[in-house]
Amino acid sequence: MADQTDLQLYLAIGVPSALFALNFGAILAAAFWQAKRFDDMKDLFQSEIGRAEGVLSAKIDGRSEHVKAPEYEKRSPLVKR
């Protein structure tokens, strides 16, 4: 009878603990994925702002030969085309 009681105790403690650990791992994975996505968007915005500054600077200086079309191949995969 003691063996069955021990098994019930192990299951009562172990199963919720394992489910909590899996859930916590999923939350951490989602947080890391979201941080990576924010970093990708920050890089994209910085590159676009730099390109826009170059275009505006060239237009102000009257050097239209330095104005280039955006390089879509180098853009982040987050941008829908």
mmCIF file of the N, C-alpha and C atoms, coordinates in Angstrom:
data_MODEL
# 
_entry.id   MODEL 
# 
loop_
_atom_site.group_PDB 
_atom_site.id 
_atom_site.type_symbol 
_atom_site.label_atom_id 
_atom_site.label_alt_id 
_atom_site.label_comp_id 
_atom_site.label_asym_id 
_atom_site.label_entity_id 
_atom_site.label_seq_id 
_atom_site.pdbx_PDB_ins_code 
_atom_site.Cartn_x 
_atom_site.Cartn_y 
_atom_site.Cartn_z 
_atom_site.occupancy 
_atom_site.B_iso_or_equiv 
_atom_site.pdbx_formal_charge 
_atom_site.auth_seq_id 
_atom_site.auth_comp_id 
_atom_site.auth_asym_id 
_atom_site.auth_atom_id 
_atom_site.pdbx_PDB_model_num 
ATOM 1   N N  . MET A 1 1  ? 0.822  -1.196 0.000   1.00 0.00 ? 1  MET A N  1 
ATOM 2   C CA . MET A 1 1  ? 0.000  0.000  0.000   1.00 0.00 ? 1  MET A CA 1 
ATOM 3   C C  . MET A 1 1  ? 0.864  1.256  0.000   1.00 0.00 ? 1  MET A C  1 
ATOM 4   N N  . ALA A 1 2  ? 2.017  1.193  0.628   1.00 0.00 ? 2  ALA A N  1 
ATOM 5   C CA . ALA A 1 2  ? 2.902  2.354  0.707   1.00 0.00 ? 2  ALA A CA 1 
ATOM 6   C C  . ALA A 1 2  ? 3.471  2.703  -0.665  1.00 0.00 ? 2  ALA A C  1 
ATOM 7   N N  . ASP A 1 3  ? 3.682  1.706  -1.515  1.00 0.00 ? 3  ASP A N  1 
ATOM 8   C CA . ASP A 1 3  ? 4.230  1.965  -2.847  1.00 0.00 ? 3  ASP A CA 1 
ATOM 9   C C  . ASP A 1 3  ? 3.260  2.775  -3.694  1.00 0.00 ? 3  ASP A C  1 
ATOM 10  N N  . GLN A 1 4  ? 1.980  2.476  -3.607  1.00 0.00 ? 4  GLN A N  1 
ATOM 11  C CA . GLN A 1 4  ? 0.981  3.208  -4.381  1.00 0.00 ? 4  GLN A CA 1 
ATOM 12  C C  . GLN A 1 4  ? 0.884  4.655  -3.888  1.00 0.00 ? 4  GLN A C  1 
ATOM 13  N N  . THR A 1 5  ? 0.975  4.865  -2.601  1.00 0.00 ? 5  THR A N  1 
ATOM 14  C CA . THR A 1 5  ? 0.908  6.207  -2.042  1.00 0.00 ? 5  THR A CA 1 
ATOM 15  C C  . THR A 1 5  ? 2.120  7.031  -2.481  1.00 0.00 ? 5  THR A C  1 
ATOM 16  N N  . ASP A 1 6  ? 3.295  6.385  -2.481  1.00 0.00 ? 6  ASP A N  1 
ATOM 17  C CA . ASP A 1 6  ? 4.492  7.076  -2.947  1.00 0.00 ? 6  ASP A CA 1 
ATOM 18  C C  . ASP A 1 6  ? 4.366  7.449  -4.421  1.00 0.00 ? 6  ASP A C  1 
ATOM 19  N N  . LEU A 1 7  ? 3.843  6.564  -5.228  1.00 0.00 ? 7  LEU A N  1 
ATOM 20  C CA . LEU A 1 7  ? 3.663  6.834  -6.657  1.00 0.00 ? 7  LEU A CA 1 
ATOM 21  C C  . LEU A 1 7  ? 2.691  7.991  -6.860  1.00 0.00 ? 7  LEU A C  1 
ATOM 22  N N  . GLN A 1 8  ? 1.617  8.025  -6.107  1.00 0.00 ? 8  GLN A N  1 
ATOM 23  C CA . GLN A 1 8  ? 0.661  9.132  -6.223  1.00 0.00 ? 8  GLN A CA 1 
ATOM 24  C C  . GLN A 1 8  ? 1.307  10.454 -5.822  1.00 0.00 ? 8  GLN A C  1 
ATOM 25  N N  . LEU A 1 9  ? 2.123  10.433 -4.792  1.00 0.00 ? 9  LEU A N  1 
ATOM 26  C CA . LEU A 1 9  ? 2.814  11.633 -4.363  1.00 0.00 ? 9  LEU A CA 1 
ATOM 27  C C  . LEU A 1 9  ? 3.785  12.118 -5.443  1.00 0.00 ? 9  LEU A C  1 
ATOM 28  N N  . TYR A 1 10 ? 4.552  11.203 -6.014  1.00 0.00 ? 10 TYR A N  1 
ATOM 29  C CA . TYR A 1 10 ? 5.500  11.581 -7.065  1.00 0.00 ? 10 TYR A CA 1 
ATOM 30  C C  . TYR A 1 10 ? 4.780  12.161 -8.273  1.00 0.00 ? 10 TYR A C  1 
ATOM 31  N N  . LEU A 1 11 ? 3.657  11.555 -8.641  1.00 0.00 ? 11 LEU A N  1 
ATOM 32  C CA . LEU A 1 11 ? 2.885  12.079 -9.777  1.00 0.00 ? 11 LEU A CA 1 
ATOM 33  C C  . LEU A 1 11 ? 2.252  13.424 -9.450  1.00 0.00 ? 11 LEU A C  1 
ATOM 34  N N  . ALA A 1 12 ? 1.760  13.566 -8.218  1.00 0.00 ? 12 ALA A N  1 
ATOM 35  C CA . ALA A 1 12 ? 1.099  14.813 -7.825  1.00 0.00 ? 12 ALA A CA 1 
ATOM 36  C C  . ALA A 1 12 ? 2.083  15.983 -7.800  1.00 0.00 ? 12 ALA A C  1 
ATOM 37  N N  . ILE A 1 13 ? 3.333  15.708 -7.496  1.00 0.00 ? 13 ILE A N  1 
ATOM 38  C CA . ILE A 1 13 ? 4.339  16.771 -7.462  1.00 0.00 ? 13 ILE A CA 1 
ATOM 39  C C  . ILE A 1 13 ? 5.062  16.888 -8.806  1.00 0.00 ? 13 ILE A C  1 
ATOM 40  N N  . GLY A 1 14 ? 5.384  15.771 -9.400  1.00 0.00 ? 14 GLY A N  1 
ATOM 41  C CA . GLY A 1 14 ? 6.208  15.769 -10.612 1.00 0.00 ? 14 GLY A CA 1 
ATOM 42  C C  . GLY A 1 14 ? 5.511  16.271 -11.857 1.00 0.00 ? 14 GLY A C  1 
ATOM 43  N N  . VAL A 1 15 ? 4.277  15.871 -12.083 1.00 0.00 ? 15 VAL A N  1 
ATOM 44  C CA . VAL A 1 15 ? 3.566  16.266 -13.303 1.00 0.00 ? 15 VAL A CA 1 
ATOM 45  C C  . VAL A 1 15 ? 3.346  17.779 -13.367 1.00 0.00 ? 15 VAL A C  1 
ATOM 46  N N  . PRO A 1 16 ? 2.815  18.422 -12.317 1.00 0.00 ? 16 PRO A N  1 
ATOM 47  C CA . PRO A 1 16 ? 2.670  19.886 -12.395 1.00 0.00 ? 16 PRO A CA 1 
ATOM 48  C C  . PRO A 1 16 ? 4.018  20.604 -12.526 1.00 0.00 ? 16 PRO A C  1 
ATOM 49  N N  . SER A 1 17 ? 5.054  20.071 -11.870 1.00 0.00 ? 17 SER A N  1 
ATOM 50  C CA . SER A 1 17 ? 6.377  20.690 -11.981 1.00 0.00 ? 17 SER A CA 1 
ATOM 51  C C  . SER A 1 17 ? 6.898  20.601 -13.414 1.00 0.00 ? 17 SER A C  1 
ATOM 52  N N  . ALA A 1 18 ? 6.713  19.469 -14.052 1.00 0.00 ? 18 ALA A N  1 
ATOM 53  C CA . ALA A 1 18 ? 7.162  19.310 -15.434 1.00 0.00 ? 18 ALA A CA 1 
ATOM 54  C C  . ALA A 1 18 ? 6.374  20.216 -16.373 1.00 0.00 ? 18 ALA A C  1 
ATOM 55  N N  . LEU A 1 19 ? 5.080  20.319 -16.166 1.00 0.00 ? 19 LEU A N  1 
ATOM 56  C CA . LEU A 1 19 ? 4.267  21.199 -17.011 1.00 0.00 ? 19 LEU A CA 1 
ATOM 57  C C  . LEU A 1 19 ? 4.643  22.664 -16.805 1.00 0.00 ? 19 LEU A C  1 
ATOM 58  N N  . PHE A 1 20 ? 4.932  23.039 -15.567 1.00 0.00 ? 20 PHE A N  1 
ATOM 59  C CA . PHE A 1 20 ? 5.367  24.401 -15.299 1.00 0.00 ? 20 PHE A CA 1 
ATOM 60  C C  . PHE A 1 20 ? 6.691  24.693 -16.010 1.00 0.00 ? 20 PHE A C  1 
ATOM 61  N N  . ALA A 1 21 ? 7.616  23.747 -15.964 1.00 0.00 ? 21 ALA A N  1 
ATOM 62  C CA . ALA A 1 21 ? 8.915  23.941 -16.611 1.00 0.00 ? 21 ALA A CA 1 
ATOM 63  C C  . ALA A 1 21 ? 8.751  24.078 -18.122 1.00 0.00 ? 21 ALA A C  1 
ATOM 64  N N  . LEU A 1 22 ? 7.902  23.270 -18.728 1.00 0.00 ? 22 LEU A N  1 
ATOM 65  C CA . LEU A 1 22 ? 7.665  23.365 -20.174 1.00 0.00 ? 22 LEU A CA 1 
ATOM 66  C C  . LEU A 1 22 ? 7.034  24.707 -20.535 1.00 0.00 ? 22 LEU A C  1 
ATOM 67  N N  . ASN A 1 23 ? 6.079  25.141 -19.743 1.00 0.00 ? 23 ASN A N  1 
ATOM 68  C CA . ASN A 1 23 ? 5.421  26.420 -20.002 1.00 0.00 ? 23 ASN A CA 1 
ATOM 69  C C  . ASN A 1 23 ? 6.401  27.576 -19.849 1.00 0.00 ? 23 ASN A C  1 
ATOM 70  N N  . PHE A 1 24 ? 7.228  27.530 -18.825 1.00 0.00 ? 24 PHE A N  1 
ATOM 71  C CA . PHE A 1 24 ? 8.226  28.574 -18.600 1.00 0.00 ? 24 PHE A CA 1 
ATOM 72  C C  . PHE A 1 24 ? 9.231  28.607 -19.752 1.00 0.00 ? 24 PHE A C  1 
ATOM 73  N N  . GLY A 1 25 ? 9.626  27.446 -20.246 1.00 0.00 ? 25 GLY A N  1 
ATOM 74  C CA . GLY A 1 25 ? 10.541 27.381 -21.389 1.00 0.00 ? 25 GLY A CA 1 
ATOM 75  C C  . GLY A 1 25 ? 9.922  27.985 -22.639 1.00 0.00 ? 25 GLY A C  1 
ATOM 76  N N  . ALA A 1 26 ? 8.643  27.745 -22.847 1.00 0.00 ? 26 ALA A N  1 
ATOM 77  C CA . ALA A 1 26 ? 7.962  28.316 -24.009 1.00 0.00 ? 26 ALA A CA 1 
ATOM 78  C C  . ALA A 1 26 ? 7.881  29.838 -23.901 1.00 0.00 ? 26 ALA A C  1 
ATOM 79  N N  . ILE A 1 27 ? 7.653  30.343 -22.702 1.00 0.00 ? 27 ILE A N  1 
ATOM 80  C CA . ILE A 1 27 ? 7.596  31.796 -22.500 1.00 0.00 ? 27 ILE A CA 1 
ATOM 81  C C  . ILE A 1 27 ? 8.965  32.418 -22.763 1.00 0.00 ? 27 ILE A C  1 
ATOM 82  N N  . LEU A 1 28 ? 10.020 31.787 -22.283 1.00 0.00 ? 28 LEU A N  1 
ATOM 83  C CA . LEU A 1 28 ? 11.368 32.304 -22.531 1.00 0.00 ? 28 LEU A CA 1 
ATOM 84  C C  . LEU A 1 28 ? 11.704 32.290 -24.020 1.00 0.00 ? 28 LEU A C  1 
ATOM 85  N N  . ALA A 1 29 ? 11.334 31.223 -24.711 1.00 0.00 ? 29 ALA A N  1 
ATOM 86  C CA . ALA A 1 29 ? 11.601 31.147 -26.148 1.00 0.00 ? 29 ALA A CA 1 
ATOM 87  C C  . ALA A 1 29 ? 10.867 32.257 -26.894 1.00 0.00 ? 29 ALA A C  1 
ATOM 88  N N  . ALA A 1 30 ? 9.643  32.531 -26.515 1.00 0.00 ? 30 ALA A N  1 
ATOM 89  C CA . ALA A 1 30 ? 8.880  33.597 -27.164 1.00 0.00 ? 30 ALA A CA 1 
ATOM 90  C C  . ALA A 1 30 ? 9.509  34.963 -26.884 1.00 0.00 ? 30 ALA A C  1 
ATOM 91  N N  . ALA A 1 31 ? 10.016 35.163 -25.683 1.00 0.00 ? 31 ALA A N  1 
ATOM 92  C CA . ALA A 1 31 ? 10.654 36.438 -25.350 1.00 0.00 ? 31 ALA A CA 1 
ATOM 93  C C  . ALA A 1 31 ? 11.930 36.632 -26.159 1.00 0.00 ? 31 ALA A C  1 
ATOM 94  N N  . PHE A 1 32 ? 12.735 35.591 -26.311 1.00 0.00 ? 32 PHE A N  1 
ATOM 95  C CA . PHE A 1 32 ? 13.959 35.697 -27.104 1.00 0.00 ? 32 PHE A CA 1 
ATOM 96  C C  . PHE A 1 32 ? 13.638 35.937 -28.572 1.00 0.00 ? 32 PHE A C  1 
ATOM 97  N N  . TRP A 1 33 ? 12.611 35.288 -29.086 1.00 0.00 ? 33 TRP A N  1 
ATOM 98  C CA . TRP A 1 33 ? 12.213 35.479 -30.480 1.00 0.00 ? 33 TRP A CA 1 
ATOM 99  C C  . TRP A 1 33 ? 11.752 36.915 -30.702 1.00 0.00 ? 33 TRP A C  1 
ATOM 100 N N  . GLN A 1 34 ? 11.000 37.449 -29.753 1.00 0.00 ? 34 GLN A N  1 
ATOM 101 C CA . GLN A 1 34 ? 10.507 38.818 -29.877 1.00 0.00 ? 34 GLN A CA 1 
ATOM 102 C C  . GLN A 1 34 ? 11.662 39.815 -29.823 1.00 0.00 ? 34 GLN A C  1 
ATOM 103 N N  . ALA A 1 35 ? 12.636 39.585 -28.966 1.00 0.00 ? 35 ALA A N  1 
ATOM 104 C CA . ALA A 1 35 ? 13.794 40.472 -28.892 1.00 0.00 ? 35 ALA A CA 1 
ATOM 105 C C  . ALA A 1 35 ? 14.575 40.442 -30.196 1.00 0.00 ? 35 ALA A C  1 
ATOM 106 N N  . LYS A 1 36 ? 14.715 39.279 -30.794 1.00 0.00 ? 36 LYS A N  1 
ATOM 107 C CA . LYS A 1 36 ? 15.415 39.163 -32.078 1.00 0.00 ? 36 LYS A CA 1 
ATOM 108 C C  . LYS A 1 36 ? 14.662 39.925 -33.158 1.00 0.00 ? 36 LYS A C  1 
ATOM 109 N N  . ARG A 1 37 ? 13.365 39.826 -33.141 1.00 0.00 ? 37 ARG A N  1 
ATOM 110 C CA . ARG A 1 37 ? 12.550 40.524 -34.135 1.00 0.00 ? 37 ARG A CA 1 
ATOM 111 C C  . ARG A 1 37 ? 12.675 42.046 -33.983 1.00 0.00 ? 37 ARG A C  1 
ATOM 112 N N  . PHE A 1 38 ? 12.703 42.531 -32.732 1.00 0.00 ? 38 PHE A N  1 
ATOM 113 C CA . PHE A 1 38 ? 12.890 43.964 -32.511 1.00 0.00 ? 38 PHE A CA 1 
ATOM 114 C C  . PHE A 1 38 ? 14.256 44.419 -33.006 1.00 0.00 ? 38 PHE A C  1 
ATOM 115 N N  . ASP A 1 39 ? 15.282 43.606 -32.788 1.00 0.00 ? 39 ASP A N  1 
ATOM 116 C CA . ASP A 1 39 ? 16.615 43.951 -33.280 1.00 0.00 ? 39 ASP A CA 1 
ATOM 117 C C  . ASP A 1 39 ? 16.638 44.015 -34.801 1.00 0.00 ? 39 ASP A C  1 
ATOM 118 N N  . ASP A 1 40 ? 15.960 43.083 -35.457 1.00 0.00 ? 40 ASP A N  1 
ATOM 119 C CA . ASP A 1 40 ? 15.886 43.095 -36.921 1.00 0.00 ? 40 ASP A CA 1 
ATOM 120 C C  . ASP A 1 40 ? 15.178 44.345 -37.427 1.00 0.00 ? 40 ASP A C  1 
ATOM 121 N N  . MET A 1 41 ? 14.096 44.712 -36.770 1.00 0.00 ? 41 MET A N  1 
ATOM 122 C CA . MET A 1 41 ? 13.366 45.907 -37.190 1.00 0.00 ? 41 MET A CA 1 
ATOM 123 C C  . MET A 1 41 ? 14.190 47.168 -36.940 1.00 0.00 ? 41 MET A C  1 
ATOM 124 N N  . LYS A 1 42 ? 14.937 47.204 -35.835 1.00 0.00 ? 42 LYS A N  1 
ATOM 125 C CA . LYS A 1 42 ? 15.799 48.355 -35.543 1.00 0.00 ? 42 LYS A CA 1 
ATOM 126 C C  . LYS A 1 42 ? 16.858 48.498 -36.637 1.00 0.00 ? 42 LYS A C  1 
ATOM 127 N N  . ASP A 1 43 ? 17.472 47.383 -37.035 1.00 0.00 ? 43 ASP A N  1 
ATOM 128 C CA . ASP A 1 43 ? 18.474 47.421 -38.105 1.00 0.00 ? 43 ASP A CA 1 
ATOM 129 C C  . ASP A 1 43 ? 17.866 47.891 -39.418 1.00 0.00 ? 43 ASP A C  1 
ATOM 130 N N  . LEU A 1 44 ? 16.666 47.421 -39.721 1.00 0.00 ? 44 LEU A N  1 
ATOM 131 C CA . LEU A 1 44 ? 15.992 47.837 -40.947 1.00 0.00 ? 44 LEU A CA 1 
ATOM 132 C C  . LEU A 1 44 ? 15.712 49.334 -40.940 1.00 0.00 ? 44 LEU A C  1 
ATOM 133 N N  . PHE A 1 45 ? 15.187 49.840 -39.838 1.00 0.00 ? 45 PHE A N  1 
ATOM 134 C CA . PHE A 1 45 ? 14.879 51.271 -39.752 1.00 0.00 ? 45 PHE A CA 1 
ATOM 135 C C  . PHE A 1 45 ? 16.147 52.118 -39.840 1.00 0.00 ? 45 PHE A C  1 
ATOM 136 N N  . GLN A 1 46 ? 17.227 51.667 -39.198 1.00 0.00 ? 46 GLN A N  1 
ATOM 137 C CA . GLN A 1 46 ? 18.474 52.417 -39.272 1.00 0.00 ? 46 GLN A CA 1 
ATOM 138 C C  . GLN A 1 46 ? 19.005 52.469 -40.698 1.00 0.00 ? 46 GLN A C  1 
ATOM 139 N N  . SER A 1 47 ? 18.916 51.355 -41.420 1.00 0.00 ? 47 SER A N  1 
ATOM 140 C CA . SER A 1 47 ? 19.407 51.358 -42.796 1.00 0.00 ? 47 SER A CA 1 
ATOM 141 C C  . SER A 1 47 ? 18.528 52.238 -43.685 1.00 0.00 ? 47 SER A C  1 
ATOM 142 N N  . GLU A 1 48 ? 17.225 52.215 -43.470 1.00 0.00 ? 48 GLU A N  1 
ATOM 143 C CA . GLU A 1 48 ? 16.335 53.046 -44.272 1.00 0.00 ? 48 GLU A CA 1 
ATOM 144 C C  . GLU A 1 48 ? 16.528 54.528 -43.960 1.00 0.00 ? 48 GLU A C  1 
ATOM 145 N N  . ILE A 1 49 ? 16.745 54.857 -42.693 1.00 0.00 ? 49 ILE A N  1 
ATOM 146 C CA . ILE A 1 49 ? 16.981 56.254 -42.328 1.00 0.00 ? 49 ILE A CA 1 
ATOM 147 C C  . ILE A 1 49 ? 18.300 56.733 -42.926 1.00 0.00 ? 49 ILE A C  1 
ATOM 148 N N  . GLY A 1 50 ? 19.321 55.889 -42.885 1.00 0.00 ? 50 GLY A N  1 
ATOM 149 C CA . GLY A 1 50 ? 20.601 56.253 -43.489 1.00 0.00 ? 50 GLY A CA 1 
ATOM 150 C C  . GLY A 1 50 ? 20.478 56.481 -44.987 1.00 0.00 ? 50 GLY A C  1 
ATOM 151 N N  . ARG A 1 51 ? 19.705 55.627 -45.649 1.00 0.00 ? 51 ARG A N  1 
ATOM 152 C CA . ARG A 1 51 ? 19.501 55.793 -47.091 1.00 0.00 ? 51 ARG A CA 1 
ATOM 153 C C  . ARG A 1 51 ? 18.725 57.076 -47.374 1.00 0.00 ? 51 ARG A C  1 
ATOM 154 N N  . ALA A 1 52 ? 17.706 57.350 -46.580 1.00 0.00 ? 52 ALA A N  1 
ATOM 155 C CA . ALA A 1 52 ? 16.914 58.567 -46.784 1.00 0.00 ? 52 ALA A CA 1 
ATOM 156 C C  . ALA A 1 52 ? 17.763 59.813 -46.525 1.00 0.00 ? 52 ALA A C  1 
ATOM 157 N N  . GLU A 1 53 ? 18.621 59.753 -45.518 1.00 0.00 ? 53 GLU A N  1 
ATOM 158 C CA . GLU A 1 53 ? 19.509 60.889 -45.261 1.00 0.00 ? 53 GLU A CA 1 
ATOM 159 C C  . GLU A 1 53 ? 20.446 61.119 -46.438 1.00 0.00 ? 53 GLU A C  1 
ATOM 160 N N  . GLY A 1 54 ? 20.959 60.044 -47.025 1.00 0.00 ? 54 GLY A N  1 
ATOM 161 C CA . GLY A 1 54 ? 21.830 60.172 -48.186 1.00 0.00 ? 54 GLY A CA 1 
ATOM 162 C C  . GLY A 1 54 ? 21.112 60.784 -49.371 1.00 0.00 ? 54 GLY A C  1 
ATOM 163 N N  . VAL A 1 55 ? 19.884 60.358 -49.597 1.00 0.00 ? 55 VAL A N  1 
ATOM 164 C CA . VAL A 1 55 ? 19.094 60.888 -50.719 1.00 0.00 ? 55 VAL A CA 1 
ATOM 165 C C  . VAL A 1 55 ? 18.811 62.369 -50.496 1.00 0.00 ? 55 VAL A C  1 
ATOM 166 N N  . LEU A 1 56 ? 18.384 62.724 -49.290 1.00 0.00 ? 56 LEU A N  1 
ATOM 167 C CA . LEU A 1 56 ? 18.088 64.128 -49.005 1.00 0.00 ? 56 LEU A CA 1 
ATOM 168 C C  . LEU A 1 56 ? 19.343 64.994 -49.082 1.00 0.00 ? 56 LEU A C  1 
ATOM 169 N N  . SER A 1 57 ? 20.446 64.490 -48.589 1.00 0.00 ? 57 SER A N  1 
ATOM 170 C CA . SER A 1 57 ? 21.700 65.229 -48.647 1.00 0.00 ? 57 SER A CA 1 
ATOM 171 C C  . SER A 1 57 ? 22.128 65.452 -50.092 1.00 0.00 ? 57 SER A C  1 
ATOM 172 N N  . ALA A 1 58 ? 21.986 64.429 -50.917 1.00 0.00 ? 58 ALA A N  1 
ATOM 173 C CA . ALA A 1 58 ? 22.359 64.560 -52.326 1.00 0.00 ? 58 ALA A CA 1 
ATOM 174 C C  . ALA A 1 58 ? 21.439 65.541 -53.047 1.00 0.00 ? 58 ALA A C  1 
ATOM 175 N N  . LYS A 1 59 ? 20.162 65.515 -52.706 1.00 0.00 ? 59 LYS A N  1 
ATOM 176 C CA . LYS A 1 59 ? 19.232 66.453 -53.351 1.00 0.00 ? 59 LYS A CA 1 
ATOM 177 C C  . LYS A 1 59 ? 19.517 67.887 -52.927 1.00 0.00 ? 59 LYS A C  1 
ATOM 178 N N  . ILE A 1 60 ? 19.848 68.067 -51.650 1.00 0.00 ? 60 ILE A N  1 
ATOM 179 C CA . ILE A 1 60 ? 20.157 69.416 -51.173 1.00 0.00 ? 60 ILE A CA 1 
ATOM 180 C C  . ILE A 1 60 ? 21.424 69.938 -51.848 1.00 0.00 ? 60 ILE A C  1 
ATOM 181 N N  . ASP A 1 61 ? 22.423 69.076 -51.985 1.00 0.00 ? 61 ASP A N  1 
ATOM 182 C CA . ASP A 1 61 ? 23.683 69.481 -52.598 1.00 0.00 ? 61 ASP A CA 1 
ATOM 183 C C  . ASP A 1 61 ? 23.596 69.536 -54.119 1.00 0.00 ? 61 ASP A C  1 
ATOM 184 N N  . GLY A 1 62 ? 22.521 69.024 -54.693 1.00 0.00 ? 62 GLY A N  1 
ATOM 185 C CA . GLY A 1 62 ? 22.355 69.030 -56.142 1.00 0.00 ? 62 GLY A CA 1 
ATOM 186 C C  . GLY A 1 62 ? 23.128 67.937 -56.846 1.00 0.00 ? 62 GLY A C  1 
ATOM 187 N N  . ARG A 1 63 ? 23.487 66.898 -56.121 1.00 0.00 ? 63 ARG A N  1 
ATOM 188 C CA . ARG A 1 63 ? 24.235 65.790 -56.727 1.00 0.00 ? 63 ARG A CA 1 
ATOM 189 C C  . ARG A 1 63 ? 23.300 64.618 -56.949 1.00 0.00 ? 63 ARG A C  1 
ATOM 190 N N  . SER A 1 64 ? 22.504 64.687 -57.934 1.00 0.00 ? 64 SER A N  1 
ATOM 191 C CA . SER A 1 64 ? 21.513 63.640 -58.163 1.00 0.00 ? 64 SER A CA 1 
ATOM 192 C C  . SER A 1 64 ? 22.145 62.336 -58.628 1.00 0.00 ? 64 SER A C  1 
ATOM 193 N N  . GLU A 1 65 ? 23.419 62.337 -59.054 1.00 0.00 ? 65 GLU A N  1 
ATOM 194 C CA . GLU A 1 65 ? 24.045 61.092 -59.500 1.00 0.00 ? 65 GLU A CA 1 
ATOM 195 C C  . GLU A 1 65 ? 24.335 60.163 -58.321 1.00 0.00 ? 65 GLU A C  1 
ATOM 196 N N  . HIS A 1 66 ? 24.337 60.698 -57.098 1.00 0.00 ? 66 HIS A N  1 
ATOM 197 C CA . HIS A 1 66 ? 24.580 59.865 -55.931 1.00 0.00 ? 66 HIS A CA 1 
ATOM 198 C C  . HIS A 1 66 ? 23.301 59.237 -55.381 1.00 0.00 ? 66 HIS A C  1 
ATOM 199 N N  . VAL A 1 67 ? 22.172 59.599 -55.939 1.00 0.00 ? 67 VAL A N  1 
ATOM 200 C CA . VAL A 1 67 ? 20.899 59.052 -55.475 1.00 0.00 ? 67 VAL A CA 1 
ATOM 201 C C  . VAL A 1 67 ? 20.708 57.698 -56.133 1.00 0.00 ? 67 VAL A C  1 
ATOM 202 N N  . LYS A 1 68 ? 20.586 56.652 -55.315 1.00 0.00 ? 68 LYS A N  1 
ATOM 203 C CA . LYS A 1 68 ? 20.422 55.299 -55.838 1.00 0.00 ? 68 LYS A CA 1 
ATOM 204 C C  . LYS A 1 68 ? 19.074 54.736 -55.407 1.00 0.00 ? 68 LYS A C  1 
ATOM 205 N N  . ALA A 1 69 ? 18.620 53.788 -56.181 1.00 0.00 ? 69 ALA A N  1 
ATOM 206 C CA . ALA A 1 69 ? 17.399 53.070 -55.810 1.00 0.00 ? 69 ALA A CA 1 
ATOM 207 C C  . ALA A 1 69 ? 17.715 52.162 -54.619 1.00 0.00 ? 69 ALA A C  1 
ATOM 208 N N  . PRO A 1 70 ? 16.734 51.861 -53.796 1.00 0.00 ? 70 PRO A N  1 
ATOM 209 C CA . PRO A 1 70 ? 16.990 50.979 -52.644 1.00 0.00 ? 70 PRO A CA 1 
ATOM 210 C C  . PRO A 1 70 ? 17.377 49.580 -53.100 1.00 0.00 ? 70 PRO A C  1 
ATOM 211 N N  . GLU A 1 71 ? 18.232 48.967 -52.339 1.00 0.00 ? 71 GLU A N  1 
ATOM 212 C CA . GLU A 1 71 ? 18.674 47.610 -52.653 1.00 0.00 ? 71 GLU A CA 1 
ATOM 213 C C  . GLU A 1 71 ? 17.767 46.625 -51.923 1.00 0.00 ? 71 GLU A C  1 
ATOM 214 N N  . TYR A 1 72 ? 16.771 46.141 -52.615 1.00 0.00 ? 72 TYR A N  1 
ATOM 215 C CA . TYR A 1 72 ? 15.774 45.277 -51.978 1.00 0.00 ? 72 TYR A CA 1 
ATOM 216 C C  . TYR A 1 72 ? 16.349 43.932 -51.578 1.00 0.00 ? 72 TYR A C  1 
ATOM 217 N N  . GLU A 1 73 ? 17.416 43.501 -52.234 1.00 0.00 ? 73 GLU A N  1 
ATOM 218 C CA . GLU A 1 73 ? 17.985 42.200 -51.895 1.00 0.00 ? 73 GLU A CA 1 
ATOM 219 C C  . GLU A 1 73 ? 18.623 42.211 -50.509 1.00 0.00 ? 73 GLU A C  1 
ATOM 220 N N  . LYS A 1 74 ? 19.091 43.366 -50.080 1.00 0.00 ? 74 LYS A N  1 
ATOM 221 C CA . LYS A 1 74 ? 19.765 43.441 -48.788 1.00 0.00 ? 74 LYS A CA 1 
ATOM 222 C C  . LYS A 1 74 ? 18.810 43.767 -47.651 1.00 0.00 ? 74 LYS A C  1 
ATOM 223 N N  . ARG A 1 75 ? 17.553 43.934 -47.947 1.00 0.00 ? 75 ARG A N  1 
ATOM 224 C CA . ARG A 1 75 ? 16.586 44.265 -46.909 1.00 0.00 ? 75 ARG A CA 1 
ATOM 225 C C  . ARG A 1 75 ? 16.298 43.072 -46.016 1.00 0.00 ? 75 ARG A C  1 
ATOM 226 N N  . SER A 1 76 ? 15.740 43.368 -44.902 1.00 0.00 ? 76 SER A N  1 
ATOM 227 C CA . SER A 1 76 ? 15.369 42.340 -43.945 1.00 0.00 ? 76 SER A CA 1 
ATOM 228 C C  . SER A 1 76 ? 14.235 41.483 -44.513 1.00 0.00 ? 76 SER A C  1 
ATOM 229 N N  . PRO A 1 77 ? 14.210 40.203 -44.167 1.00 0.00 ? 77 PRO A N  1 
ATOM 230 C CA . PRO A 1 77 ? 13.106 39.346 -44.631 1.00 0.00 ? 77 PRO A CA 1 
ATOM 231 C C  . PRO A 1 77 ? 11.777 39.699 -43.974 1.00 0.00 ? 77 PRO A C  1 
ATOM 232 N N  . LEU A 1 78 ? 11.792 40.632 -43.026 1.00 0.00 ? 78 LEU A N  1 
ATOM 233 C CA . LEU A 1 78 ? 10.552 41.016 -42.359 1.00 0.00 ? 78 LEU A CA 1 
ATOM 234 C C  . LEU A 1 78 ? 9.702  41.940 -43.235 1.00 0.00 ? 78 LEU A C  1 
ATOM 235 N N  . VAL A 1 79 ? 10.313 42.531 -44.270 1.00 0.00 ? 79 VAL A N  1 
ATOM 236 C CA . VAL A 1 79 ? 9.603  43.475 -45.128 1.00 0.00 ? 79 VAL A CA 1 
ATOM 237 C C  . VAL A 1 79 ? 8.849  42.710 -46.199 1.00 0.00 ? 79 VAL A C  1 
ATOM 238 N N  . LYS A 1 80 ? 7.562  42.996 -46.313 1.00 0.00 ? 80 LYS A N  1 
ATOM 239 C CA . LYS A 1 80 ? 6.766  42.358 -47.359 1.00 0.00 ? 80 LYS A CA 1 
ATOM 240 C C  . LYS A 1 80 ? 6.976  43.104 -48.654 1.00 0.00 ? 80 LYS A C  1 
ATOM 241 N N  . ARG A 1 81 ? 7.167  42.364 -49.705 1.00 0.00 ? 81 ARG A N  1 
ATOM 242 C CA . ARG A 1 81 ? 7.423  42.991 -51.007 1.00 0.00 ? 81 ARG A CA 1 
ATOM 243 C C  . ARG A 1 81 ? 6.228  42.888 -51.888 1.00 0.00 ? 81 ARG A C  1 
# 
